[in-house]
Amino acid sequence: MTEERSHLRVKGEPPARWGAARLLTPLIDAHRRPRGPYTMASALLSHLVPATLRRSPELVAAHDIEILAAAPELAGVVRAGRGTIDAELPDEERILVPAPRRTLRLANGIAEFVRAAVRPGRALAVCNGDAADPTDAELLEVLMRRISPTTLTIMVYSGGPNPPPDTRDADELWTIVDRCMREGFLHGAVELGERGLAATEPGSALWWRFAQRTATALGGLGRVEEARAVWDRVRLASQDPAMHAAAAYGTAMLDARHPDPARRDLGRARAWVNEAIAISTILPDPRERAFKLGFDRNGLALIELRHGRLDAALSLVESAIELAGELGERHRPHRMVLLANRAQLLAGLGRTKEALDEYGAAIALDPGFPDTYLDRGNLLFKLGRHDEALADFEQAMRAGPPLPEAYYNRAEVRTVRGDVEGALADLGLVVELDPGYLDAYINRAGLLAGCDMDEEARLDVETGLRLAPGNPYLLTVLGQLETAAGRHAEAEAALDQALEAAPGLVAAWGSRGALRYATGDLEGAVADLTRAIELRPQADLYANRAVALRALGRQAEAEADDHRAARLS
């Protein structure tokens, strides 16, 4: 018999003795004070990495980015073989703020490293779980989800000893806040940034750095009104034109990028970004003026894009690119972003060859930035250049920690190539990396249903509908499954609901046409299939309508549909 193990979360403090448990490391204290983000991860990696490096250096190299992000003290041990150009740039040139989901990528990479590095049968004990930084809390959840307790049993205790008082002064806080923003630890940047603001003189240079980072992090977390309040504090405390320009731009982006599209106020955003542009235009230093003015015009281009005015947006981005020519070799991330934005706008305008050229130029500036490979890969996929798209998606995978979007996109390429097994494997990895990735459940449910794996498809539909109740794509798959199972009333209810939510959804019209044929409603089947064909002609839709027409005795129309189906096939 083998002992069944499970991970544990315990309310309270850890025990004084561990009995038969074979601890991987001494008890790790996850309290975020005083170290901040990835306190627990740093302790764990500092224990595992040196021995793993001797035994399996390629494993460490494959996870260099996530190891060094969580445990920068290992920089003297682990060589940084991958990464973007950001690491080598001065503070004023680092403009890219990692998305909040970057920490999930780091957590998945660390989990994969730990799973491969530990010898089975050990336990990891962590205390002060309730006081952990969000980075460590997320990592513990991922470790418990992705590592079997037979490999490493994880025991998290909510309580633990109180840490000593945090007496760090403003300069020490700034070092940690700056690291938080570079790595995308936005919760830590907010918490420590607010302490830095309280410890510095309003309007001073260091106070401004804390304010800019804190407001930017709050915006990235979707805490829009708190971010707006910080920018208001900047306007109250400072008469520096560069600060006011940056505050105006930051405030504009809160409205232009609001996470809820219904709450975006593009008029107010335009007013603020116009103020930023007006101030940047009169900055005395020519290089600072060229950089900030180009930055602001790029922000205005986003507002034009939100209005659907692609030509106006493109003109603004091109003017920003022209200004960037005055910066010499400096500000490469800024120029890379502008080139990538120009590529997206050119693609939207149908100028695909120019768009691909611009993506190539952006990649040349920063070959380690994965997002540009994804964007170019998506365009190549739309153009039917599947080999090149696949190469870009796989390069995005190699560029950094696990990236769910890259595997999702590769699954789409594999699907159109008929590699259903490969597509299912990729989609399975997507939901393992990110259990909230709705589109992966939608696509996998459809593929599983197409393979007559109805039970597995139903599980994905149910999971997806818990994430997004009423999703029309999932309801369409549910309708297909209910039709196949002979539960026609349930199928009709699901498909009716799907069409109510998305009247232009071709698959729902086609599926309801198939249902109506199955229930003997031949005229209804023809009507639904006709509507699907009007929306997007497809061979299978013509073939199915031909069957219904033939059953109605409308032979000539059926034969015409057969010919159309053959031509499209």
N, C-alpha and C positions, 0 to 999 in steps of 0.2 A: 504493500500500500504506500502511496505517496501522500505527504501532507499537503492539503489544499491551502494555498496562500492567497492573500488579498491585500491591497493597499489599505492604509488606515488614515482616517482623519479623526483626531481626538480633541474634544473640548477639555482644556486643562493643561497642566504642566507635564513634562516628560517624567518617566520614572527614574528613580535613583540607580537602578540596576536593569540590565537588558536581558537577563536570563540567557536563553539559547540563541538569541538573535546575533548574527555575525555582522557587525556594523562595518560598512564600507569605509567610513571615516568616523572620527569622534562626532558627537552631537553637533549639528550646525545650527547656529543662531541666525535666523532670517530677519531679525529686526532691522528695519531700514535705517535706523539711526546708529552710528553716524555716517555710514558709507554711502547710503543711497541705493540707487537701482542695482539689481543683480548682486546683492550682498550674499545670498545663499549660493547663487550660481558660481560666483567667484571662488568661494570656499571649496565647492565641489570640484570645479575645474582645476584649481590649484593642486588638489590632491591627485586627480586622475591624469592630467596632461603630461607631467614629466615622465612617469612610467610608461605611458602609452607612446610617447615620442621615441623612447628607446625600443619598444617592442614593435610599433607599427607607425612609423613616421608618415606614411601616406594617409592614414586615417586622420591624423592631426592636420595635415595639409589640406585635406578635403573639407575641413571645418574651421579654417583659420579665421575667417571673418567673424563668425559667431563666438569663437573662443576669445578673440581679442576684444570684441565689443563688450562681452560680459566680464572679462578678467584682464583689463589692460596691463596689469602688473606682470602678465606673462609675455609681454612684448620682447623681453630679452631672451625668451626661450623659444617662442613660436615665431617663425618667419611669416610675414604677411605676403602671401603670393598672389592674392586676388584683391580686388577693391577698386573703388572709383578714384578719380584724381583729387577728390575733396581732401583726403588725408594730408596731402603735401602742400596745401594752399594756406595763405594767411587768412586771418579771421574775416577781413572785409570782402574776400572773394568767395566765401562759402555761403551760397544763397539757397542751396537745396535743403529743405526740411523733410526728413524721411516721413512717410505716411505712418499713421498710428499702427497699422497692421504689420509694420516691419518687425515689431517685437514678437509677433506670432511666428514670423519666419525664423527669427533668431532662436526662439524656443524650440521649434521643430528641428532645427539643425543641431542644437545642443542635445536634444533628446536622442537623435540618431547617433550622435557621437557617444553619449553615455551608454546607450544600449549595446553598441559595438565594443566599447572599451572595458566594461565591467565583466568580471567573472561571475557566472550565475550563482545564486544562492546567498547573495549578500543583502543587507538592508541599509537604507538611508534614513536617518532620523533627523528631523528638523523641528526646532522649537520656535516660538514667537511667530507662528504662521499668520496670526491675525494682524500683526504689525509689519508684515512684509510689504515691500514696495510692489506695485502692480506688476512689474516685470517678473519678479520672483513668484508672485501668486499665479500668474499666467503660466510660467515655466513649470511649476509644480503640477498644475492641471494637465499640461501636455505630457509631462513625464508619467503621470498616473494613467493617462489614456493610451499612450503609445508604447510603454514598456511593461511587459508581463511581470506580475509579482514574483513569478518563479525565477526571473532573471534578476530583478532588483525590487525588493519589497520597500515601498515608500511609506514612512510613518510621519505624519505632520501633526504636531501638537500646537494648539492655538496659543497657549501661554508659554511663559519662560521668564528668565531673569530680566529685570529692568536694565537698560543700558545706562552708561554714565551720561551726565548732562552733556549736551552738544554745545561746545563753546567756540565753534569755528567762527572766525571773523569773515568779513565780506570777501576778501581776496580768495580765501579757501573755498567759500561758497561758489564764487564765480567759476573756479576751475571745474567744479562738478556740474554746474548748470551748463557750461559750455560743452562739456562732454555729453550731457543729456541731449542737447539739441543736435549735436553732430550724429549721435547714434539713434535718435528718435525716441528717447525715453521721455515722453511728453508729460506724463504725470509727475515725474521727478523734477522736470524743469519748472513746472508750475509751483510745486510745493517749496522747492528751494529758492526759486526766483522771487517768490513773494517774501521770503525771509530776507533775501538780499536787498529788495526794495526798502524794507523796513530798516535795514542796517546802514543805508547809504543816504547821502544828502540829495534830496530831490533836485533834478536838473543837472547833476554832476555826470561826468563821462561814464563812471561805473554804474551809477543809477540808471542811466539810459540803456546800457547794455542789458541790465537785468530786466528793464521794462520791455525792451524789444523782444527778448527771448520769451518772457512770460506771456506777453500778449500773443505772440506767434504760436506758442504751445497751446494756449487756451483755444485759439481759433482752430488749430489742428484737431483738438479733441471735441470740437463742436460746441464748446462753451462760449457761445458768441457774445452774449451780453457781458460776461465777465471780461472777455477780451476787449470789448468796446470801452469798458470802464477804465482799463489800463491805458488805452490810447488817449482817453479823455484826460487822465492824470498827466500824461506827457504834454498835452496841449496847455494844461494849467501850470506846469512846473517849468517849462522851457520857452525861451525865445530864439532858440537855435533853428535856422531855416531848414537844415538837413533833418533835424528831428521832426519838425512839423511836416515836412514832405513825406518822411517815412510813416508818420502816424496817419496822415491822410490816406496814403496808399494802403496801409494795413486796415484801416477802417473800411475803405472801399471794398477790399477783398472779403471782408466779413459778410457783406451783402451779396457780392457777386458769386461767392462760393458757399453760401449757406447750405448745410447738408440737406435741408428740406427745400426742394425747388419752389414750393408754393410760398415760401417766406423770403425768397430773394427779392431785394428791392433794387432793381437795376438803375432806376432813376437816381436814387440816393448814392449808389455806387459810382455812377458817372460823375455826380457832383463832387464827391470826395477825390476821385482820381484826377479830375480836372484841376482841383486845388493842388494836388501833388505835382502835377505837370507844371503848373504855373510857378510854383516855388522852385522846382528843380531847374527850370529854364534860367533862373537868375543866380544859381550857385556860382561862386567866383572861380573855383578850381575847374579848369576845362575837362579834366579826365573824370572828376567826380560828377560834373554836370552831364557828361556824355553817358556815364554808367547809369546814374539815377534817372535821367530822362528816358533812356531806352527801357529801363525797368518799368517805369510808369506807363509808357506807351504800350508795352506788352500787356500790362494789366488792363488798359483800356481796350486792347484787342480782345481780351476775354469777354468783356461786356458786349462788344459788337458781335462776337460769336454767339453769345447767349441770345441776342436779338435775331440771329440767323443772317447777319450781314457779313458773309465770308469775305467779300471783296474789301470791305472797309477794314476788317480785322487783318487781312493780309497786308494791306498798305501800311498799317501801323507797325506790324511786325517787321516789315522790310525797312521801315524808317529806323527802327531800333537796331536792326542789323547794321545799317549804315553808320549809326552812331557808335556801335561797338568797334568799328574799324579804327576809331580814334584811341582805342585802349591798348594798342600794341598787342603784346603776347599775354597780357593780364586778363583776368576774368573769363577763363575758359568755360567754367560751368554756365555762366550767363550766356555766352555765345552758343554753347551746346543747346541750351534750352530754347533760344531763339530759332536756331536752325530746325530743331525738332518741331517747334510750333509752326514754323513756315511749312514744313513737310506735311503736317496734319491738315493745314488749310488748303494747300495745293491738292492733296488727295481728295478733300471734300469738294473741290471745284473741278474734279475730274482730270487734273493735270498730273497724272500718275507717274510719268517718267521723271518729271522735275521733282516730285515728292520723293521718289526713291533716291534720287541724287542727293537731296537735302538730308534724308535719313543717313545716308552713307557719310556725309560730311559731319553730322552730329556724332556718329559712332566713332569717327576718326579722332574727334576731340576727347572723347572719354569712352574707350573700348570696354571699360568695366561696368558701365551703367546699364542694367538689364532692361529698363523700361523701353529704351529706344529699339532694342531688338524685338520686343513684343509688338510695338507699334508697326515697325516695318514688316514683321512677319504677318501681322493681320492684313496689311495692304497686299502683300504678296499672295496670301491665301485668297483674298477676294478676286485677285487677277488670275487665279487658277495656277499660279506658279508654286505648286505644292512642295517640291523638293527644296526650294529656297526658303519657303515659309518654315518648313520643318527645321532647316538648319538654324534659322534665327531663333525659333522657340527653344531649341536645344542649347544654343549659345546662352540664352537668357538663364536656362537652368544651371549652366556651369559657372555663370558670373557671380553667383552669391548663394546665400542660404536658400532652403527650399521655397520655391515660388509657385503657389497653386495655379496662378493664371497661366503659367507656361505649360503645365501639364494639361490643363483644361483645353488650351489652344491646340496642343499636339493631339489630343483626343479628337478634336474636330477634323484635323487633317486625316487622321487614321480612319475616321468614320467615312469620309467621302471616298477614301481609297478602298473601302470594303474590309478594312482590318478591324472588325468588330471586337475581337478578343483584345487587341492592343488598346483600342479606345476604352473598353471597359476597365482594363488595368489602370490606365491613366486617370479615369474618373474616380476609380476606387481610391487612388492615392490622393486626389484632390480633396475628397471628403475626409480622408484620414488626416491630412494636413489642416484642413479648415472645415469642421463639421457644420458650419453655417453657410457654406457655399451653395446657395440655392440652385444656380444654373446647372451645377454638376448633377444634382439629384434629378432635375428635369431631363437632361440629356441621357443620363444613365437609365432612368425609368423608361424612356422611349426606346432605347436600344434593347433593354431587357425584354420589353413587351414584344419587340420585333423578333426576338429569338425564342418566343413562346416560354420565357421564364417569368410567368405571370406572378408567382408568389414573390419573387425577388423584386419585380417591378412595383408591386403593390406596396412593399415596404418602403421603397424610395418615394413613392407618391405620398404615403402617409407622413413620412419624415418631412418632406418638402412642404406639405400643407400645414404642418405644425409651425414651420418657419414663416410661411406666407399663406395664411388662409385665403381661399378664393382665387389662388393663382390659376389663370385660365389654361396655361400649358399643362400643369399637373392635372387639372380637371379633365382636360382632353384625353390624357393618357388613362385616367381613371375611367372615363367613359368607354374607351377601347377595351379595357380590362373587364368592365362589367358586361359589355356586349359579348365578349368571348365567353364569359361565364354564364350567359343566358339570363342575366339579371337586367332585363330591358328597361324597366321603370327606373332603376338606379342609374343606368347608363344615360337615359334621356335627361334625368335631373342634372347629372354632372355636365353633360354637353350643353344643355340650355344655359346653365350657370356660366360656363366658359364663354359662350357666345354673347351673353349679356355683358360680361366684363370686357370682351375683346371681339367686337363684331367683325373685325377684319382678319381673324385667325383662320387661315386656310385649313389647317389640320382639323379644327373643330367642325367646320362645315363638312369636310370630307368624311370625318368619323360619324357625324350624325346622319349623313347620307347612307353610310354603310349600315347603321343601326336601323334606319327606316326601311331599307331593303330587307333586312333580317326579320322585321316585324310585318312584312307584307305591304307596307305603305310605299308602293312603287312611285307614285306621283311625287310624294314627299322626298323620296330618295333622289329623283331626277332634279327636283328644285334645289335641294341642298348641294348636290354635286355641281350643278350649273353655277351656283353662287361661288363655290370654291374655285371653279375654272375661271370665272370672271376676275377673281382676285389674283390668281396665279396659275396659269395653265400648267398641268403636269401630266405625264403619261399615265400614271396610275389612276388619276381622276377621270380622264377620258375613258380608260378601260372599264372602270367601275360604272360609269354612266352608260356605257354601251351595254353592259349586262342588264341594267335596269330598263333601258329602252327596249331591248330585245324582249324582255319579259312582258312589256306592254304591247308588244307586236309592232313596234315602230322600227322595222328592219332597216330602212334606208338610213335613218338617223344613227342607228347602232353601228352600221358599217362605216359611216363617216367618222364616228368617234374611234372606231378600231384603227382606221387609217391615221388619224391624228395621233393616237397613242403610239403607233409604230414609228411615225416620223420623229416624235419627241424622244422616244427610246434610243 
